[in-house]
Amino acid sequence: MPLNNNPLKQYFRRPSIYLKLPSGGKYPPNILNMPESGELPVYPMTAIDEITSKTPDALYNGTAMTDIIKSCIPDIIDPWLISSVDLDAILIAIKAASGGNDLEIESTCPACSDSSKYGINLLLLLTTLTAANYENTMEINELHIKFKSLTYKELNQTKISQFEVQRILAGLESNTNTDDAIRIEKTQLAIKSIVELTIQLISNSIEYIETPNSKVTDKEFIMDYLTNCDKQSYIAIRDFNTKLKAEAEIKPLAIKCIKCSHDYSQPFTLNITDFFA
C-alpha cells in the first residue's frame, strides 16, 4: 500500500514555528526553497533525529547537523551550502520547535562567584540575530576586497582541521617520553599548520580582490596574496573579517545574579554536541 495513502498521515508532526533567516534567505533554488511568506516552517525533531544528534562520528564530520536540518526544515535542500550567518538561527529554531523554547544555562557571577542556572527564551533570542553587512568592500593599497560569509561546509572543514592540529598538540603535551628536539619540531609544525589554517579561513571568506586592472576570484591567488603581503595589510584584512563575523554572532546575554543582584554579561555560543542533549 503506498505510503501516501497512510491513514495516520494526519497525525504526523507539523511545523511548530516559522523562521525568518537573518540573511533574508537569498539562496539559489538548489540550496533553499523559500516560501512566498519569506518564513521557513520548522518541524520538531523525530526520534531518529535525537539519535543522530548523539552519534559521535556524525557530529564530528558534520552529517548530524545536515541530516537534522533537512529533517526539521525540509525547504533547506542543501544544508552544506547554507551561510554561516544563518546557522545559529536554524539551530535555535529547531531546538525551540522541538519543545525546548526555554534553554537552561549555568553561569557564574563575577561579583560573588555564585554559580546558578538561568533560563533563555530561544524565540526571543531569535529576534536579536542579524546578518553582517557584506556589501561594503575594504580598501587597502589600491585593492578593493569583497568579503562573504562561509558556508557550513567550509566552516565544518576548517573545524575538523583545527581539531586535528589541536589533537596533535595535546598528544605532544601528554607524552613525556618524546625527545625534546622531536617535540619542538612537531610543535613548530603544528603551529605552522594553525597559521596556514587561519590564512585559509580568511581566504575562503573573501569573494574577490579587485585591483586597478582586474578582479581576482581564484582562491589560490588570494591565498598566495595573504601569505606574501606585508604584516600590516594582513592584520588589517584579518581584523576587518573578524569584525564582520562578530556582527552576526549571538550577543552576550544580560544576566542579573539571583544571589547578589549584580548585572553582568555572559557570552553564549551554540554547540550542537550539547545543544540537543
C-alpha positions, 0 to 999 in steps of 0.5 A: 500500500503506498505510503501516501495513502497512510491513514495516520498521515494526519497525525504526523508532526507539523511545523511548530514555528516559522523562521525568518533567516537573518540573511533574508534567505537569498539562496539559489533554488538548489540550496533553499526553497523559500516560501512566498511568506519569506518564513521557513516552517520548522518541524520538531525533531523525530526520534531518529533525529535525537539519535543522530544528534548523539552519534559521535562520528556524525557530529564530528564530520558534520552529517548530524547537523545536515541530516537534522536540518533537512529533517526539521526544515525540509525547504533547506535542500542543501544544508552544506551550502547554507551561510554561516550567518544563518546557522545559529538561527536554524539551530535555535529554531529547531531546538525551540520547535522541538519543545525546548523554547526555554534553554537552561544555562549555568553561569557564574557571577563575577561579583560573588562567584555564585554559580546558578542556572538561568533560563533563555527564551530561544524565540526571543533570542531569535529576534536579536540575530542579524546578518553582517553587512557584506556589501561594503568592500575594504580598501587597502593599497589600491585593492578593493576586497569583497568579503562573504560569509562561509558556508557550513561546509567550509566552516565544518572543514576548517573545524575538523582541521583545527581539531586535528592540529589541536589533537596533535598538540595535546598528544605532544603535551601528554607524552613525556617520553618524546625527545625534546628536539622531536617535540619542538619540531612537531610543535613548530609544525603544528603551529605552522599548520594553525597559521596556514589554517587561519590564512585559509579561513580568511581566504575562503571568506573573501569573494574577490580582490579587485585591483586597478586592472582586474578582479581576482576570484581564484582562491589560490591567488588570494591565498598566495596574496595573504601569505606574501603581503606585508604584516600590516595589510594582513592584520588589517584584512584579518581584523576587518573579517573578524569584525564582520563575523562578530556582527552576526554572532549571538550577543552576550546575554544580560544576566542579573545574579539571583544571589547578589543582584549584580548585572553582568554579561555572559557570552553564549555560543551554540554547540550542537554536541550539547545543544540537543542533549 
